Amino acid sequence: MNAPLNISMPAEASKAPKAYKLLIDGKHVDARDGRTIARNSPGHGFTVSRYAQAGEAEVEAAMQAAHKAFETGPWPRTKAAERAAILLKTADLIEAQLEDIARLDALESGKPIAQARGEIGGAIDIWRYAASLARTLHGESYANLGDAMLGVVLREPISVVSIITPWNFPFLIVSQKLPFALAAGCTAVVKPSEMTSASTFVLGDILMQAGLPAGVVNILAGLGADVGGPMVSHPLVEMVSFTGSTRVGKMTMASAAQSLKKVSMELGGKNGQIVFPDADLEAAADAAVFGGFFNAGECCNAGSRLIVHEAIADDFLATVKALTAMVTVGDPLDDRTKVGAMISADHLTKVAGYVAVAAKDGSNVYCGGGQLASNAGQYLDPTIIRGVTEDMAIAREEVFGPVLSVLTFGSIEKALHIANNTPYGLSAGVWSASIDTCMSVARGVRSGTVWVNTFMEGFPELPFGGYKQSGIGRELGKRAVEDYTEEKTIQFHRGQRTGWWVG
């Protein structure tokens, strides 16, 4: 039995919670009805932040500000080089505040501080990459339409964008969306999760400090029904960029469809790592533990299904179990921690419920499976479940916790069948020394990303998104700015018009 976790209280616990106001039209404002949202640190239990709680009135004010900034403000008409300069300045300012932003995300989400630092560093890289794309965005010209005709295709910013982000990667995911929208010349209304809004408000301050005009970015904290819903359905919005659960994504898409808004959605995943006997098994075992338990499994890309060849299953899983026992679970603010706190008590109960149902259905809880005792916060023991069959909920549904389900295969065809036998298609991994095997799996898996002999690495240059119910569209990559544009065709006729219709 694990000894109870002894969580140290940080300095913030003895202070009044940090208060954040809404950002609307370049001003910090309270909610009109005075409501606020208190956020308790899931790793420590004290109130760390308090945000002004927006409602429909604040959504309307933010939309009007974004619309005015697009229609009459300078941002859409600013030279690309000047937009890029502000994005680069933003990246520099984020870098200067990296430690403070990482600490906010660790306190509010429960993620380990070392991991949070890495995420903020990755976000900085994305802002700089978006700046480079701002200067390379271009249209097309066609001089092959005959002597008298020239065709030009322009790319113009799509207008006002609603950006809705989740709680699991608060700063990183807004940085996968907002800088590309800004690079294109759009304006935006941003809603972070009501559980992890602080770092997004800090980003708003950074953008103003970098010189972004008022109204270009507006930030609202609030509940989905009060803020997210009106942001999706608002008539001034032309595009919705959403990251979250597939269930909410479906509702978002249905609402946006009423006015035919463009949607970009990154949703859930049930991602498999397929391990063949000829793989570097030491590296694959470490990646299996990383993929299953990184960010406490609260990750759309989590390698939550370990699909291992039956010839090596027992020995390989013994190694994975031994490595799991070495994973440090505990205080998110401790640099040694690998797995921090679960986002909320309700979510921990939900994840533990999946484990209990799997055990009841005949699976074997190979290790872990229970809540860890602690003096503060909520923590779940990293869990491995063997004896899983494809029809079980634990094998098909997104658990979103530190739970690794194990399935076995005997042929490459069976491995692919298992990998594809879910409603999701976000990512997958394959481990083998054979290039033929790796290529066969990479080509056969229905997912937006396939890692070969590695797992869950990312780069701004590579597009990210999913097949099936894992989403619509892609983020990042060289076309990321284009996603926030419309194409306009202009045809120029030279000389006297010919081919009269009348006469």
Secondary structure by P-SEA (a helix, b strand, c coil): cccccccccccccccccbbbbbbccccccccccbbbbbbccccccccccccccccaaaaaaaaaaaaaaaaccccccccaaaaaaaaaaaaaaaaaaaaaaaaaaaaaccccaaaaaaaaaaaaaaaaaaaaaaaaccccccccccccbbbbbbbccccbbbbbbbcccaaaaaaaccaaaaaacccbbbbccccccaaaaaaaaaaaaaccccccbbbbbccccccaaaaaacccccbbbbbccaaaaaaaaaaaaccccbbbbbbbbbbbbbbccccaaaaaaaaaaaaaccccccccccccccccccccaaaaaaaaaaaaaaccccccccccccbbbcccaaaaaaaaaaaaaaaaaccccccccbbbbccbbbbbcbbbbcccccccccccccccccbbbbbbbccaaaaaaaaaccccccccccccccaaaaaaaaacccccccccccccccccccccccccccccccccccccccccbbbbbbbbbcccccccccc
